[in-house]
Amino acid sequence: MSSGKTDTSIKGYIEVDQELCKGCQICISFCPKDAISASDKLNASGYLTVFLNDSGQCTGCAICALVCPEVAIEVYRG
């Protein structure tokens, strides 16, 4: 993978475009593995965003990306 992730135990991961995220947290509600958390950092528009937490539970199911109204989440399976 080009992202430098070489751990074979990783099933998937997401990248959140912090500038597109409006902090609605719908993705947190829908994540079946509780792999997404709210951030305490503001983006340029003043929204508190979300991020993939370090639990290692993400399976790359893409539910978060499907429910994101801002299309701010990219899902990678690996």
C-alpha angles and dihedrals in degrees: 000000000000094000093072094246105141102160106117092204091069109102097184147330140197136223118209119207096227093201094054095044114098095187097246089143093213088133090057091054093050100042106111092201099044088237096142124075137184116256127222091215124099123223122220091276092054099254125137103235136203132242142187106267123221096253092109091221099119111121097183092246090150096219089127092055092048094053097041106111092199096049088233098142129083118191126210126189121203 
